[in-house]
Amino acid sequence: FGEVPEHLEAIERALSACTHFLALGTSGVVHPAAGMLALARARGARTLVSALEPPENLHASDRFVAGRAAERVPA
């Protein structure tokens, strides 16, 4: 919380170029990570969120799958 990831500019470039974006186990409220889903989708990526509860910014996702990422991803 409150941390800025290293290489933020490289992360933003990757988000701008990706075609698919998976957000796993997120509440969607901790920034800057919370904005990554919306940025990827705004640039045309298909997006999916998998978490125990729908994130607050669920509208920023194409699809939501409820459940634990450790169980849902392998499935």
C-alpha positions, 0 to 999 in steps of 0.5 A: 500500500502506498508503494510505487512499482519499479519501472512504472513507465515500462508497465504503462507501455505494456498495458498500452500494447496488451491485447488481454489483461487478467486482474487476479485477487484484487479489490480494485482500490489500491493505486497505482495498480487499481488503474491498470485494469482501466488503462488496459481496457481503454487501450482495447485489451479484453479484461477479466477480473477474478477475485473473491468479491467483485472489485469496486471498479468492476465496470472497468472489466469485460468479465468477472469470475468469482473465486480464489485465483489459486482455484480459478486460474488452473480451471 
